[in-house]
Amino acid sequence: MKRRERLRRVKLALAARRADALLVLSPENRRYLSGFPPLDVSLTESSGALLITRREQFLLTDPRYREEAKECAPLFEPVIYERGLFAKLKELAPLLGLKRLLFEELYLSVAGEKALRKALPEVEHLGVRGLVEGLREVKDDEEIGLLRKALEIAEEIMTRAESLIRPGVSEKEIAAEIIALSHRLAEGPSFPPIVASGVYAARPHAEPSEKELKPGEPVILDLGVRYQGYCSDITRTFCVGEPTPRFRKIYLLVLEAKRAAEKEIAAGVPARRADLAAREVFRRAGLEAHFWHSLGHGVGLAVHEAPALSRRQRRRLKAGHVVTVEPGLYFPDWGGVRLEDMVVVREGGFERLNRLGFLFEA
């Protein structure tokens, strides 16, 4: 879906809600609609916003991003503010005849909303969510190609990181190499890499520590990169040295759960079925209580986006959804195993984007 078509759909949504404009604050939504690449440094420091009316569209940013903003013309008119976003909106509102303004409520703080209302006291404000994210869910062929490339780079990094797994190497050493390679081969990591060994591998989102790897321990590597804005996400689990019988047994069970889940992935199928299929494998083994998170999530311009593969999800999958499939089992006294691939939902099934294999085959 090209940018003009994306904008057309946003403007149809504006008309349906009888609104004059949408203020886009999400970095991923900004890039999706305009091509503007900078990310926000923090919650309190924005790189800019899009103001989309029924007839025009503006890219509002500060002088630091003047050159990047020019690259979004002529589709978006660059507007540089010196005194902040809300002061500029105060200038533009009467010129554009704004009476009803939608804003992305998930990306505006309470302080920001107060500032917006103070700047535009005569304008009705309505917080919305999912307006642009709904468009982003289904990926076109160009987007899938970029996701495929991002994953190809991540798999190369995973292979290089695997070569560092040996006794005496610390988790932080491996994480540092992953981050360096992410910047060298892509735009950087799509999220802080997870390197978790031994009992720390029982923490699904463990942070790399000074801990050194020991023989026989499981090691979870979870990493991804950004390529032209699009993210990848892959997890593999390794054993330091020769795999132990316990490691092999748990690994093969997780792999079985992953494949059972993938059999339930197809356009029109309820998203929860894949999650439930993985849980059924673990339930039969008496280990469902050790699966502590949902099966997967969407991936695109954000590394975590809709749709979720969760037993609580009530929506159906659509062709063009790109999701992760990442079952895991975690034992605080030992560690854990997680295996993660990215797949595209297709009519009648799915397409696996990964090329990297596994230590064992079920």
C-alpha positions as CSV (number, residue, x, y, z in Angstrom):
1,M,0.0,0.0,0.0
2,K,1.7,3.2,-1.1
3,R,1.7,6.4,0.9
4,R,-1.0,8.2,-1.1
5,E,-3.3,5.3,-0.6
6,R,-2.5,5.2,3.1
7,L,-3.3,8.9,3.3
8,R,-6.5,8.5,1.4
9,R,-7.7,5.9,4.0
10,V,-6.7,8.1,6.9
11,K,-8.8,11.0,5.4
12,L,-11.7,8.6,4.9
13,A,-11.5,7.9,8.6
14,L,-11.4,11.7,9.4
15,A,-14.6,12.1,7.4
16,A,-16.3,9.2,9.1
17,R,-15.5,10.7,12.5
18,R,-16.5,14.2,11.3
19,A,-13.0,15.5,12.3
20,D,-11.0,18.2,10.6
21,A,-7.5,16.7,11.3
22,L,-5.4,14.0,12.9
23,L,-2.3,14.6,14.9
24,V,0.1,11.7,14.4
25,L,2.6,11.3,17.2
26,S,3.8,7.7,17.0
27,P,7.3,7.4,15.4
28,E,6.2,4.3,13.5
29,N,3.0,5.9,12.2
30,R,4.9,9.0,11.2
31,R,7.3,6.9,9.1
32,Y,4.5,4.7,7.6
33,L,2.6,7.7,6.3
34,S,5.3,10.2,5.4
35,G,8.7,8.3,5.3
36,F,10.1,10.5,8.0
37,P,12.6,8.2,9.7
38,P,13.8,9.7,13.0
39,L,12.7,7.9,16.2
40,D,11.8,9.7,19.4
41,V,14.7,9.9,21.9
42,S,12.4,9.6,24.9
43,L,8.8,10.0,26.0
44,T,9.5,13.7,26.8
45,E,11.4,14.5,23.5
46,S,9.6,14.1,20.2
47,S,11.2,14.3,16.8
48,G,8.0,15.8,15.4
49,A,4.4,15.1,14.4
50,L,2.2,14.8,11.3
51,L,-0.9,17.0,11.0
52,I,-3.3,15.5,8.4
53,T,-6.4,17.5,7.4
54,R,-9.0,16.4,4.9
55,R,-7.1,18.3,2.1
56,E,-3.5,18.8,3.3
57,Q,-0.8,17.2,5.3
58,F,2.1,18.8,7.2
59,L,5.2,17.5,8.8
60,L,5.9,19.5,12.0
61,T,9.4,19.2,13.4
62,D,12.2,21.3,14.9
63,P,15.4,22.6,13.2
64,R,17.4,19.5,14.1
65,Y,15.4,17.5,11.5
66,R,15.0,20.3,8.8
67,E,16.8,18.3,6.2
68,E,15.0,15.0,6.9
69,A,11.7,16.9,6.7
70,K,12.5,18.2,3.2
71,E,12.8,14.6,1.9
72,C,9.1,14.1,2.7
73,A,8.0,16.9,0.3
74,P,5.9,17.3,-1.7
75,L,3.6,14.8,-0.1
76,F,4.0,16.5,3.2
77,E,4.7,20.2,3.6
78,P,7.6,20.7,6.1
79,V,6.8,23.1,8.9
80,I,9.7,23.9,11.3
81,Y,8.8,25.1,14.8
82,E,11.1,27.1,17.0
83,R,9.0,27.4,20.1
84,G,7.6,23.8,20.2
85,L,4.9,21.7,18.6
86,F,1.9,23.2,20.5
87,A,2.9,26.8,19.8
88,K,3.0,26.0,16.1
89,L,-0.4,24.2,16.3
90,K,-1.8,27.3,17.9
91,E,-0.7,29.3,14.8
92,L,-2.0,26.8,12.3
93,A,-5.4,26.0,13.8
94,P,-7.2,29.2,12.8
95,L,-5.5,29.2,9.4
96,L,-6.7,25.6,8.7
97,G,-10.1,26.2,10.3
98,L,-9.7,23.3,12.8
99,K,-12.7,22.7,14.9
100,R,-12.4,19.0,15.8
101,L,-8.9,17.4,16.2
102,L,-8.1,13.7,16.6
103,F,-4.8,12.8,18.4
104,E,-3.1,9.5,19.1
105,E,-3.9,9.1,22.8
106,L,-1.3,6.3,23.4
107,Y,1.5,8.6,22.3
108,L,0.6,11.8,24.2
109,S,1.3,12.2,27.9
110,V,-1.1,13.8,30.4
111,A,1.2,16.9,30.4
112,G,1.1,16.9,26.6
113,E,-2.6,16.7,26.4
114,K,-2.9,19.6,28.9
115,A,-0.5,21.6,26.7
116,L,-2.6,20.8,23.6
117,R,-5.8,21.9,25.2
118,K,-4.3,25.1,26.5
119,A,-2.9,25.9,23.0
120,L,-6.2,25.1,21.3
121,P,-9.0,26.0,23.7
122,E,-11.5,26.5,21.0
123,V,-10.8,23.2,19.3
124,E,-12.6,19.9,20.3
125,H,-10.0,17.2,21.0
126,L,-10.7,13.5,20.7
127,G,-8.2,10.8,21.6
128,V,-8.1,7.8,19.2
129,R,-6.1,4.6,19.0
130,G,-5.5,2.1,16.2
131,L,-6.5,4.4,13.4
132,V,-3.1,4.1,11.6
133,E,-2.0,0.9,13.3
134,G,-5.0,-0.8,11.7
135,L,-3.6,0.1,8.3
136,R,-0.2,-1.1,9.2
137,E,-1.3,-4.6,10.2
138,V,-1.5,-6.1,6.7
139,K,1.8,-5.9,5.0
140,D,2.2,-5.5,1.2
141,D,4.8,-7.3,-0.9
142,E,7.3,-4.4,-0.5
143,E,7.0,-4.4,3.3
144,I,7.3,-8.2,3.5
145,G,10.5,-7.9,1.4
146,L,12.0,-5.4,3.9
147,L,11.0,-7.7,6.8
148,R,12.6,-10.6,5.1
149,K,15.8,-8.6,4.6
150,A,15.8,-7.5,8.2
151,L,15.4,-11.1,9.3
152,E,18.2,-12.3,6.9
153,I,20.6,-9.8,8.7
154,A,19.4,-11.0,12.1
155,E,20.0,-14.6,11.2
156,E,23.6,-13.7,10.1
157,I,24.1,-12.0,13.5
158,M,22.6,-15.0,15.3
159,T,25.1,-17.3,13.6
160,R,28.0,-15.1,14.5
161,A,26.8,-14.8,18.1
162,E,26.5,-18.6,18.4
163,S,30.2,-18.9,17.8
164,L,30.8,-16.9,21.0
165,I,29.0,-19.4,23.2
166,R,31.6,-21.1,25.2
167,P,32.6,-21.3,28.9
168,G,34.0,-18.1,30.4
169,V,32.4,-15.7,27.9
170,S,30.0,-13.3,29.6
171,E,26.4,-12.5,28.6
172,K,27.4,-8.8,28.2
173,E,30.2,-9.7,25.8
174,I,27.8,-11.5,23.5
175,A,25.2,-8.7,23.7
176,A,27.9,-6.1,22.9
177,E,28.9,-8.0,19.7
178,I,25.2,-8.4,18.7
179,I,24.7,-4.6,19.1
180,A,27.9,-3.8,17.2
181,L,26.9,-6.1,14.3
182,S,23.4,-4.6,14.3
183,H,24.8,-1.2,13.6
184,R,27.3,-2.5,11.1
185,L,24.9,-4.5,9.0
186,A,21.6,-2.7,9.6
187,E,20.2,0.5,11.2
188,G,20.8,-0.9,14.6
189,P,18.9,-3.3,16.9
190,S,15.1,-3.4,16.9
191,F,15.2,-4.0,20.6
192,P,17.9,-4.5,23.3
193,P,19.2,-8.1,22.7
194,I,18.5,-10.8,25.3
195,V,21.4,-13.0,26.2
196,A,20.3,-15.2,29.1
197,S,22.3,-18.2,30.4
198,G,21.7,-20.8,33.1
199,V,18.9,-19.9,35.6
200,Y,18.7,-16.4,34.0
201,A,17.3,-18.2,30.9
202,A,14.1,-18.7,33.0
203,R,13.5,-15.0,32.7
204,P,11.8,-14.4,29.3
205,H,13.0,-10.7,29.1
206,A,16.3,-11.1,31.0
207,E,18.9,-8.4,30.6
208,P,22.5,-9.4,29.8
209,S,24.7,-9.5,32.9
210,E,28.3,-10.0,33.8
211,K,27.6,-13.7,34.4
212,E,29.9,-16.0,32.5
213,L,28.7,-19.0,30.6
214,K,29.2,-22.5,32.2
215,P,29.3,-25.9,30.6
216,G,25.9,-27.6,30.2
217,E,23.8,-24.4,30.6
218,P,21.1,-23.3,28.3
219,V,21.6,-19.9,26.6
220,I,18.8,-18.0,25.0
221,L,19.7,-15.4,22.4
222,D,16.8,-13.1,21.3
223,L,17.7,-10.4,18.8
224,G,16.6,-8.3,15.9
225,V,17.5,-5.4,13.7
226,R,15.9,-2.5,11.8
227,Y,16.3,-2.4,8.1
228,Q,14.8,0.7,6.3
229,G,12.6,1.0,9.4
230,Y,11.3,-2.5,9.4
231,C,12.1,-4.9,12.3
232,S,13.1,-8.5,12.7
233,D,12.8,-10.7,15.8
234,I,14.4,-14.2,16.2
235,T,15.2,-16.4,19.2
236,R,17.3,-19.5,19.4
237,T,18.4,-21.5,22.4
238,F,21.8,-23.1,22.6
239,C,23.6,-25.3,25.2
240,V,27.1,-24.5,26.4
241,G,29.1,-27.5,25.2
242,E,27.4,-30.9,24.7
243,P,23.6,-30.7,25.2
244,T,22.4,-32.4,28.3
245,P,19.5,-34.9,28.2
246,R,17.2,-32.4,30.0
247,F,18.1,-29.7,27.5
248,R,17.4,-32.0,24.5
249,K,14.0,-33.1,26.0
250,I,12.8,-29.6,26.6
251,Y,14.1,-28.2,23.4
252,L,12.3,-30.9,21.3
253,L,9.1,-30.3,23.3
254,V,9.3,-26.5,22.5
255,L,9.9,-27.3,18.9
256,E,6.9,-29.6,18.8
257,A,4.7,-26.9,20.3
258,K,6.0,-24.4,17.7
259,R,5.1,-26.7,14.8
260,A,1.7,-27.5,16.3
261,A,1.0,-23.8,16.6
262,E,2.0,-23.1,13.0
263,K,-0.4,-25.7,11.7
264,E,-3.2,-23.4,13.0
265,I,-2.0,-20.3,11.2
266,A,-4.0,-19.2,8.1
267,A,-6.1,-16.4,6.9
268,G,-9.5,-16.4,8.6
269,V,-8.5,-18.5,11.5
270,P,-9.0,-17.1,15.1
271,A,-5.5,-15.9,16.3
272,R,-6.0,-17.6,19.6
273,R,-6.0,-21.1,18.0
274,A,-2.2,-21.1,17.4
275,D,-1.5,-20.2,21.0
276,L,-3.9,-22.8,22.3
277,A,-2.3,-25.5,20.1
278,A,1.1,-24.8,21.6
279,R,-0.4,-24.9,25.1
280,E,-2.0,-28.3,24.4
281,V,1.4,-29.8,23.6
282,F,2.7,-28.5,26.9
283,R,-0.4,-29.6,28.7
284,R,0.0,-33.2,27.6
285,A,3.5,-33.1,28.9
286,G,2.3,-31.7,32.2
287,L,4.3,-28.5,31.7
288,E,1.7,-25.8,30.6
289,A,2.3,-23.9,33.8
290,H,5.9,-23.3,32.6
291,F,4.8,-21.4,29.5
292,W,4.6,-17.8,30.8
293,H,3.8,-15.6,27.9
294,S,1.7,-15.4,24.7
295,L,2.7,-17.3,21.6
296,G,3.6,-14.4,19.5
297,H,3.0,-10.9,18.1
298,G,2.9,-8.8,15.0
299,V,6.1,-7.4,13.6
300,G,6.5,-4.4,11.2
301,L,7.8,-0.9,11.7
302,A,7.5,-1.7,15.4
303,V,8.9,-4.9,16.8
304,H,5.7,-5.5,18.8
305,E,2.5,-4.6,17.0
306,A,-0.9,-6.1,16.2
307,P,-2.0,-8.8,15.9
308,A,-1.2,-10.8,19.1
309,L,-1.1,-14.6,19.0
310,S,-2.7,-14.9,22.4
311,R,-5.3,-17.2,24.0
312,R,-7.2,-14.0,24.9
313,Q,-7.2,-12.7,21.3
314,R,-10.7,-12.7,19.7
315,R,-9.7,-11.5,16.3
316,R,-9.0,-13.6,13.2
317,L,-5.8,-13.6,11.2
318,K,-5.6,-11.9,7.8
319,A,-3.5,-12.6,4.8
320,G,-0.5,-10.3,5.0
321,H,-0.2,-10.4,8.8
322,V,3.4,-11.0,9.8
323,V,3.7,-12.6,13.2
324,T,6.2,-14.3,15.5
325,V,5.8,-17.9,16.7
326,E,7.8,-18.2,19.9
327,P,6.8,-20.8,22.5
328,G,9.0,-21.3,25.5
329,L,9.3,-23.3,28.7
330,Y,10.9,-21.8,31.8
331,F,12.2,-23.4,35.0
332,P,13.7,-21.1,37.7
333,D,15.9,-23.9,39.1
334,W,17.5,-24.6,35.6
335,G,16.8,-22.1,32.9
336,G,14.6,-22.2,29.8
337,V,14.2,-22.8,26.1
338,R,12.5,-20.5,23.6
339,L,12.4,-20.8,19.8
340,E,11.1,-18.0,17.6
341,D,10.5,-17.6,13.9
342,M,8.6,-15.0,11.8
343,V,5.9,-16.1,9.5
344,V,3.5,-14.4,7.0
345,V,-0.1,-15.4,7.2
346,R,-1.4,-16.6,3.8
347,E,-4.6,-18.0,2.4
348,G,-4.7,-21.6,3.5
349,G,-1.6,-21.5,5.6
350,F,1.6,-19.5,6.3
351,E,5.0,-18.7,4.9
352,R,8.1,-19.1,7.1
353,L,10.4,-16.2,6.6
354,N,13.3,-17.7,8.5
355,R,16.0,-19.8,6.8
356,L,18.0,-20.7,10.0
357,G,17.3,-24.2,11.3
358,F,17.4,-25.7,14.8
359,L,19.8,-27.8,16.9
360,F,17.5,-30.9,16.7
361,E,14.6,-32.0,14.6
362,A,11.4,-33.3,16.3
